[in-house]
Amino acid sequence: MAVKVLVVDDSGFFRRRVSEILSSDPTIQVVGTATNGREAIDQALALKPDVITMDYEMPMMDGITAVRHIMQRCPTPVLMFSSLTHEGARVTLDALDAGAVDYLPKNFEDISRNPEKVKQMLCEKIHTLSRSNRRLGAHMATPAPALAAAASTAALTPSRPVPTRTPAPVTPVRAPAPTASSATPRRKPYKLVAIGTSTGGPVALQRVLTQLPAHFPTPIVLVQHMPAAFTRAFAERLDKLCRISVKEAEDGDVLRPGLALLAPGGKQMMIDGRGAVKILPGDERLNYKPCVDITFGSAAKSYGDKVLAVVLTGMGADGREGARLLKQGGSHIWAQDEASCVIYGMPMAIVKAGLADAIYSLDDIGRHLVEACG
């Protein structure tokens, strides 16, 4: 059965172009178009598409407001189109908070000058989002107002806000592998917490990191698949929301307790044995820039059995080979459970490879990090 798509944009040219690209795939059907947020809500309710593509700036109702209404009334995976600017990043992160699942640059030339590659990337996104947990979209949008309020407060006050959201207790899912356990983790003198994620990761990272106290004792590195223009804005956002400090990593940064370093988009992040961060140019031969495997692999070489790695929601299998190196060195690997993932790809790769020491629901991970790291 073809994937049904609703295309929303106030530009007639862009609606036609997206519709033409999607319709060229026989397994995708464009069932309707809309020119503003209000039309998008009406069409979503009437047509019940599998995926919605959404612009942000539109008359009558903007894309973020439309996403919030859609997630409340008929949760549907939404792919946002965004400009690759700092402001575009801020808007896109707001849309993800509202419940959108993923995003692409609106200027297709920013993706590739090869039309076939653009078609392949857009159609692959649509197919992947059609298989995402659409009910989770509404569930993950729930804390957005509280997070937005916290961000506003943080901008006005010098002290770090204490997140108001208390995660509900969720029973951990037991790993299928006989060696995996999802009980309360035992403490260990970890020297590093390394977290890798992709699709669904911005909201997932917010939910994990806002549970950590300001005095969290273990340095943290974060690898989120994200374009270069987005990671600084994302790090600033996390820094306002969290009690720990968060910044976009720079070459020469030193790991320290209470600090999370986010790998810069378009580049690679490695850690050496002295606790210093190395930022390297993105290798065109690699699909992901930044790449979880590279950061995990460098952590395995530098810290042996003293790493706690966490793989969150995301498509693909990035992180699996790096996790394998960590596991061989005696470090521990956690995976997010399927039920709380937007896309159960990266964590599934960890679990299927038998690398997961524990599988936790997203709302449990922050609490368990505090327990494991003391």
C-alpha positions as CSV (number, residue, x, y, z in Angstrom):
1,M,0.0,0.0,0.0
2,A,1.3,3.4,-1.0
3,V,2.4,5.9,1.7
4,K,-0.2,8.8,1.8
5,V,1.4,12.3,2.0
6,L,-0.1,15.7,2.7
7,V,2.1,18.6,1.4
8,V,1.8,21.9,3.2
9,D,3.4,25.1,2.0
10,D,2.2,28.6,1.0
11,S,4.5,28.6,-2.0
12,G,2.7,27.1,-5.1
13,F,6.1,26.4,-6.7
14,F,7.4,24.5,-3.7
15,R,4.2,22.5,-3.3
16,R,4.4,21.4,-6.9
17,R,8.1,20.5,-6.7
18,V,7.7,18.4,-3.6
19,S,4.6,16.8,-5.0
20,E,6.3,15.9,-8.3
21,I,9.3,14.4,-6.5
22,L,7.1,12.3,-4.2
23,S,4.8,11.2,-7.0
24,S,7.7,10.0,-9.0
25,D,7.9,7.2,-6.4
26,P,5.2,4.6,-7.1
27,T,5.0,3.7,-3.5
28,I,4.1,7.2,-2.4
29,Q,0.8,9.0,-3.1
30,V,0.3,12.7,-2.5
31,V,-3.3,12.7,-1.3
32,G,-3.6,16.5,-0.8
33,T,-2.0,19.9,-0.4
34,A,-2.6,22.9,1.9
35,T,-1.4,26.5,1.8
36,N,-1.5,27.4,5.5
37,G,-1.7,25.8,8.9
38,R,-5.5,25.9,9.2
39,E,-5.9,24.1,5.9
40,A,-3.3,21.6,7.1
41,I,-5.3,20.7,10.2
42,D,-8.5,20.3,8.2
43,Q,-6.8,18.2,5.5
44,A,-5.0,16.1,8.1
45,L,-8.4,15.3,9.8
46,A,-10.2,14.6,6.5
47,L,-7.5,12.7,4.5
48,K,-5.7,10.9,7.4
49,P,-2.3,10.9,5.7
50,D,0.6,8.7,6.8
51,V,3.1,11.6,6.7
52,I,2.8,15.4,6.4
53,T,5.5,17.7,5.0
54,M,5.2,21.2,6.6
55,D,6.6,24.6,6.0
56,Y,7.1,27.0,8.9
57,E,6.2,30.5,7.6
58,M,2.7,30.5,6.3
59,P,-0.3,33.0,6.5
60,M,-3.2,32.5,8.9
61,M,-1.4,29.9,11.0
62,D,2.3,29.0,11.1
63,G,3.7,25.5,10.8
64,I,4.6,25.1,14.5
65,T,1.1,26.0,15.7
66,A,-0.3,23.6,13.1
67,V,1.9,20.8,14.2
68,R,0.7,21.2,17.9
69,H,-2.9,21.0,16.8
70,I,-2.3,18.0,14.6
71,M,-0.5,16.2,17.4
72,Q,-3.4,16.8,19.7
73,R,-6.2,15.9,17.3
74,C,-4.7,13.3,14.9
75,P,-1.0,12.4,15.7
76,T,0.8,12.1,12.4
77,P,4.5,12.1,11.5
78,V,5.6,15.5,10.3
79,L,8.6,16.4,8.2
80,M,9.5,20.0,8.6
81,F,11.3,22.0,5.8
82,S,13.8,24.4,7.3
83,S,16.4,27.0,6.3
84,L,20.0,26.2,7.2
85,T,20.5,29.3,9.4
86,H,20.7,30.0,13.1
87,E,17.1,31.3,13.1
88,G,16.0,28.3,10.9
89,A,17.6,26.0,13.5
90,R,15.7,27.7,16.3
91,V,12.4,27.4,14.5
92,T,13.1,23.8,13.6
93,L,13.9,22.9,17.2
94,D,10.6,24.5,18.2
95,A,8.8,22.4,15.6
96,L,10.4,19.2,17.0
97,D,9.3,20.2,20.5
98,A,5.8,20.7,19.1
99,G,5.9,17.1,17.8
100,A,7.5,17.1,14.4
101,V,9.6,14.0,13.8
102,D,12.3,15.2,11.4
103,Y,13.4,18.0,9.0
104,L,15.1,18.7,5.7
105,P,16.6,21.9,4.3
106,K,13.9,23.8,2.2
107,N,16.5,24.8,-0.4
108,F,17.2,21.4,-1.9
109,E,20.5,22.6,-3.3
110,D,21.6,22.7,0.3
111,I,21.2,18.9,0.3
112,S,22.7,18.1,-3.1
113,R,23.0,19.4,-6.6
114,N,22.1,15.9,-7.8
115,P,18.3,15.7,-8.4
116,E,18.3,11.9,-8.1
117,K,20.0,12.2,-4.7
118,V,17.4,14.7,-3.6
119,K,14.6,12.4,-4.7
120,Q,16.2,9.4,-2.9
121,M,16.7,11.3,0.3
122,L,13.2,12.8,0.4
123,C,11.5,9.6,-0.4
124,E,13.5,7.6,2.1
125,K,12.6,10.1,4.8
126,I,8.9,9.8,3.9
127,H,9.1,6.0,4.1
128,T,11.0,6.0,7.4
129,L,8.6,8.5,9.0
130,S,5.6,6.5,7.8
131,R,6.9,3.6,10.0
132,S,7.6,5.9,13.0
133,N,5.6,5.8,16.2
134,R,3.0,8.4,15.3
135,R,1.3,8.1,18.7
136,L,4.7,8.9,20.3
137,G,4.6,12.2,18.3
138,A,1.8,13.4,20.5
139,H,3.3,11.9,23.6
140,M,6.6,13.6,23.1
141,A,5.0,16.9,22.3
142,T,3.4,17.0,25.7
143,P,6.3,18.6,27.7
144,A,6.9,21.3,25.0
145,P,5.1,24.1,26.8
146,A,6.9,23.5,30.0
147,L,10.3,23.3,28.2
148,A,9.5,26.5,26.3
149,A,8.6,28.2,29.5
150,A,11.8,27.1,31.1
151,A,13.7,28.4,28.1
152,S,12.0,31.8,28.4
153,T,12.8,31.9,32.1
154,A,16.4,31.0,31.5
155,A,16.8,33.8,29.1
156,L,15.7,36.3,31.7
157,T,17.5,35.0,34.8
158,P,21.2,34.2,35.4
159,S,20.5,31.1,37.4
160,R,19.8,27.8,35.8
161,P,16.1,26.7,35.8
162,V,15.1,23.6,37.5
163,P,13.0,21.6,35.0
164,T,9.4,21.4,36.2
165,R,8.6,18.1,34.5
166,T,8.8,15.0,36.7
167,P,9.1,11.9,34.5
168,A,6.4,9.3,35.2
169,P,7.6,5.9,36.4
170,V,7.9,3.5,33.5
171,T,8.6,-0.2,33.8
172,P,11.9,-0.9,32.0
173,V,11.8,-3.3,29.1
174,R,14.0,-6.4,29.6
175,A,16.5,-7.0,26.9
176,P,16.1,-10.2,24.8
177,A,19.8,-11.0,25.0
178,P,20.5,-13.3,28.0
179,T,23.4,-11.0,29.1
180,A,21.2,-7.9,29.1
181,S,19.6,-6.6,32.3
182,S,17.2,-3.6,32.7
183,A,17.3,-3.6,36.5
184,T,18.6,-0.6,38.4
185,P,22.2,-0.2,37.3
186,R,25.1,-0.7,39.7
187,R,27.4,2.1,40.3
188,K,30.8,2.3,38.6
189,P,33.5,4.9,38.5
190,Y,32.8,5.9,34.9
191,K,35.1,8.5,33.3
192,L,32.7,9.3,30.5
193,V,29.1,9.1,29.5
194,A,28.7,9.1,25.6
195,I,25.2,9.5,24.1
196,G,24.5,8.9,20.4
197,T,21.2,9.6,18.6
198,S,19.6,10.7,15.3
199,T,15.9,11.1,14.3
200,G,13.9,12.1,17.4
201,G,17.1,12.8,19.3
202,P,16.7,16.6,20.0
203,V,13.6,16.0,22.1
204,A,15.0,12.7,23.6
205,L,18.2,14.5,24.7
206,Q,16.1,17.2,26.3
207,R,14.2,14.7,28.3
208,V,17.3,12.8,29.5
209,L,19.6,15.8,30.2
210,T,17.0,17.9,32.1
211,Q,16.9,15.1,34.7
212,L,20.5,15.4,35.6
213,P,21.6,17.5,38.6
214,A,24.1,20.4,38.2
215,H,26.7,18.5,40.1
216,F,26.5,15.4,37.8
217,P,29.9,13.9,38.4
218,T,30.7,12.4,35.0
219,P,31.7,14.3,31.8
220,I,29.3,13.8,28.9
221,V,29.7,13.9,25.1
222,L,26.7,14.0,22.8
223,V,26.5,13.0,19.1
224,Q,23.4,14.1,17.3
225,H,23.0,13.8,13.6
226,M,22.5,17.4,12.7
227,P,23.7,19.9,10.1
228,A,26.5,22.4,10.9
229,A,24.1,25.3,11.2
230,F,22.0,23.6,13.9
231,T,24.3,22.3,16.5
232,R,25.3,25.6,18.1
233,A,21.6,26.6,18.4
234,F,20.7,23.2,19.8
235,A,23.6,23.4,22.4
236,E,22.4,26.8,23.5
237,R,18.9,25.5,23.9
238,L,19.9,22.6,26.0
239,D,22.1,24.8,28.1
240,K,19.1,27.0,29.0
241,L,16.9,24.0,29.8
242,C,19.4,21.9,31.8
243,R,21.0,22.2,35.2
244,I,24.3,20.9,33.8
245,S,26.1,23.1,31.3
246,V,25.9,22.2,27.6
247,K,28.0,23.7,24.7
248,E,29.0,22.9,21.2
249,A,32.3,21.2,21.3
250,E,35.4,23.0,20.1
251,D,38.9,21.6,19.4
252,G,40.8,21.5,22.6
253,D,37.8,21.5,25.0
254,V,38.5,19.5,28.1
255,L,36.0,17.1,29.6
256,R,34.8,17.9,33.1
257,P,31.9,17.0,35.5
258,G,28.7,18.9,35.0
259,L,29.4,19.6,31.3
260,A,28.0,18.0,28.2
261,L,29.8,18.7,24.9
262,L,27.8,18.4,21.7
263,A,29.6,17.3,18.5
264,P,29.5,20.1,15.9
265,G,27.5,19.4,12.8
266,G,29.5,18.6,9.6
267,K,32.6,17.5,11.6
268,Q,33.8,14.5,13.7
269,M,34.5,14.5,17.5
270,M,37.1,12.3,19.1
271,I,38.3,12.1,22.7
272,D,41.9,11.5,23.8
273,G,43.2,9.8,26.9
274,R,43.9,13.2,28.6
275,G,40.2,14.1,28.4
276,A,40.7,16.6,25.6
277,V,38.3,16.8,22.6
278,K,39.6,16.8,19.1
279,I,37.3,18.2,16.3
280,L,38.2,16.9,12.8
281,P,36.8,17.8,9.4
282,G,33.9,15.7,8.2
283,D,35.1,12.9,5.9
284,E,33.0,12.9,2.7
285,R,33.3,9.1,2.7
286,L,31.2,8.9,5.9
287,N,27.4,9.1,5.8
288,Y,27.2,10.8,9.1
289,K,28.9,14.0,10.2
290,P,29.1,13.8,13.2
291,C,29.3,10.0,13.4
292,V,28.5,8.1,16.6
293,D,30.8,5.2,15.7
294,I,33.8,7.6,15.5
295,T,33.2,9.2,18.9
296,F,32.4,5.8,20.6
297,G,35.5,4.3,19.0
298,S,37.8,7.0,20.3
299,A,36.3,6.7,23.7
300,A,36.9,2.9,23.7
301,K,40.6,3.5,22.9
302,S,41.0,6.3,25.5
303,Y,39.0,5.0,28.4
304,G,38.8,1.2,28.1
305,D,36.1,-0.1,30.5
306,K,35.3,3.3,32.1
307,V,32.6,4.4,29.5
308,L,28.9,4.3,29.8
309,A,27.4,4.6,26.3
310,V,23.8,5.3,25.5
311,V,22.1,4.9,22.1
312,L,18.8,6.7,21.7
313,T,16.2,6.9,18.9
314,G,17.4,7.2,15.3
315,M,17.3,5.6,11.9
316,G,20.1,3.4,10.7
317,A,22.8,1.6,12.7
318,D,25.3,4.4,13.5
319,G,26.9,3.6,16.9
320,R,26.8,-0.2,16.6
321,E,30.4,-0.7,15.6
322,G,31.6,1.9,18.1
323,A,29.5,0.2,20.8
324,R,31.1,-3.1,19.8
325,L,34.6,-1.7,20.5
326,L,33.4,-0.3,23.8
327,K,31.9,-3.6,24.8
328,Q,35.2,-5.4,23.9
329,G,37.0,-3.1,26.2
330,G,34.6,-3.8,29.1
331,S,32.5,-0.6,28.9
332,H,28.7,-0.7,29.3
333,I,26.1,0.0,26.7
334,W,22.4,1.1,27.2
335,A,19.8,1.2,24.5
336,Q,16.5,3.1,24.4
337,D,13.5,0.7,24.3
338,E,11.3,0.4,21.2
339,A,8.1,1.7,22.8
340,S,9.6,5.2,23.6
341,C,11.6,5.6,20.3
342,V,10.4,7.7,17.5
343,I,12.5,5.5,15.2
344,Y,13.7,2.2,16.5
345,G,16.7,1.9,14.3
346,M,20.0,2.7,16.1
347,P,18.9,1.1,19.4
348,M,17.6,-1.9,17.6
349,A,21.0,-2.4,15.9
350,I,22.6,-2.4,19.4
351,V,20.1,-4.9,20.8
352,K,20.2,-7.2,17.8
353,A,24.0,-7.3,17.9
354,G,23.7,-8.5,21.6
355,L,25.6,-5.4,22.8
356,A,23.0,-3.9,25.2
357,D,23.7,-4.3,28.9
358,A,20.3,-2.7,29.6
359,I,17.3,-1.4,27.7
360,Y,15.4,1.5,29.3
361,S,12.4,3.6,28.5
362,L,13.4,7.2,27.6
363,D,11.9,8.6,30.8
364,D,14.0,6.2,32.9
365,I,17.4,6.9,31.3
366,G,18.2,10.2,33.1
367,R,17.3,8.8,36.5
368,H,19.4,5.7,35.9
369,L,22.4,7.8,34.7
370,V,22.3,9.5,38.1
371,E,22.1,6.1,39.9
372,A,25.0,4.6,37.8
373,C,27.3,7.5,38.0
374,G,26.6,8.5,41.6
